[in-house]
Amino acid sequence: MRQILLIFIAITISQTSFGKCPEDIQVLNKGQVANCDGLLFSKKASEDVDETQDDLVYYKTLSQKLEERKNLTDKELSVLDKRLQIYMEQSQILAEQVYNKERESKWQKFIYFGLGVFATGIAVYGASHLNR
């Protein structure tokens, strides 16, 4: 992999430093003399460079897609955090309402019990005065 990367760098440098060729790419047959300075690669090395270039494009695209997915996940987590905050606030409000209802219920029971005792006392008092 390192050799392929070095070949790719060499191609890039050779085009900038030896840019005297009439065409960027020329096919040379065996025994043919090159008409400009530059680097000569075998077919296998050229295929390796092409494959490396394809891999670079693939990984760049993959990296972009992963970054997009990460951003989308971050946005979803932000929305979920906001929802959780809202649910917690609503839960707190409902807990306070339940507490207040229970407290009111206890006071109502106490008042009704007191009224029952009072009514019973009046009934006993009235019944004792009727028997006399």
C-alpha positions in Angstrom: 0.0 0.0 0.0 2.9 2.3 0.8 4.5 1.6 -2.6 1.2 2.5 -4.3 1.0 5.7 -2.4 4.6 6.6 -3.4 3.8 5.8 -7.0 0.8 8.1 -6.9 2.9 10.9 -5.3 5.6 10.3 -8.0 3.0 10.7 -10.8 1.7 13.9 -9.3 5.2 15.4 -8.9 6.4 14.2 -12.3 3.5 16.0 -14.0 4.3 19.3 -12.3 8.1 19.1 -12.6 8.4 17.5 -16.0 5.4 19.1 -17.8 7.1 19.2 -21.2 5.1 16.3 -22.8 2.5 17.2 -25.4 0.0 14.8 -23.8 -0.6 13.8 -20.2 -0.7 10.1 -20.9 1.2 8.4 -23.8 1.3 4.7 -24.6 4.8 3.4 -25.3 5.4 0.2 -27.0 8.4 -2.0 -26.3 11.5 -0.4 -28.0 9.8 2.9 -28.6 11.7 6.0 -27.3 9.9 8.4 -25.0 9.8 12.0 -26.4 9.8 13.7 -23.0 11.1 13.4 -19.5 8.9 11.6 -16.9 8.4 8.3 -15.2 7.6 5.1 -16.9 5.3 2.6 -15.1 4.5 -1.0 -16.0 1.0 -1.9 -16.7 0.7 -3.6 -13.3 2.0 -0.4 -11.5 -0.4 1.7 -13.5 -3.3 -0.6 -12.6 -2.3 -0.4 -8.9 -2.3 3.4 -9.1 -5.8 3.3 -10.7 -7.0 0.9 -8.0 -5.5 3.2 -5.3 -7.2 6.2 -6.9 -10.5 4.3 -6.9 -10.0 3.3 -3.3 -9.3 6.9 -2.4 -12.5 8.0 -4.1 -14.5 5.2 -2.4 -13.1 6.0 1.1 -13.7 9.7 0.6 -17.3 9.0 -0.4 -17.7 6.6 2.5 -16.2 9.1 4.9 -18.6 11.8 3.7 -21.6 9.4 4.2 -20.4 8.5 7.7 -20.1 12.1 8.6 -23.6 12.8 7.3 -24.9 9.8 9.3 -23.1 11.1 12.4 -24.6 14.6 12.0 -28.1 13.0 11.5 -27.6 10.9 14.6 -26.5 14.0 16.6 -29.6 15.8 15.5 -31.8 12.8 16.5 -30.1 12.7 19.9 -30.7 16.4 20.3 -34.4 16.0 19.6 -34.6 13.0 21.9 -32.9 15.0 24.7 -35.4 17.8 24.2 -38.3 15.2 24.4 -36.8 13.7 27.5 -36.6 17.1 29.1 -40.2 17.8 28.2 -41.3 14.4 29.6 -39.4 15.0 32.8 -41.0 18.5 33.3 -44.5 17.0 32.6 -43.8 14.1 35.0 -42.8 16.6 37.7 -46.0 18.6 37.1 -48.1 15.4 37.3 -46.4 14.3 40.5 -47.1 17.6 42.1 -50.8 17.4 41.0 -51.1 13.8 42.4 -49.5 15.0 45.7 -52.0 17.9 45.9 -54.9 15.6 45.2 -53.8 13.1 47.8 -53.4 16.0 50.3 -56.9 17.3 49.5 -58.3 13.8 49.8 -56.8 13.4 53.3 -58.3 16.7 54.4 -61.7 15.8 53.0 -61.6 12.5 54.8 -60.6 14.2 58.0 -63.4 16.8 57.6 -66.0 14.1 56.7 -64.9 12.1 59.7 -65.2 15.1 61.9 -68.7 15.9 60.5 -69.7 12.3 61.1 -68.6 12.4 64.7 -70.4 15.8 65.1 -73.5 14.4 63.5 -73.3 11.3 65.7 -72.9 13.5 68.8 -75.9 15.5 67.9 -77.9 12.4 67.3 -76.9 10.9 70.6 -77.7 14.2 72.3 -81.0 14.4 70.6 -81.9 10.8 71.4 -81.0 11.3 75.1 -83.3 14.4 75.3 -86.2 12.5 73.7 -86.1 9.7 76.2 -86.5 12.1 79.2 
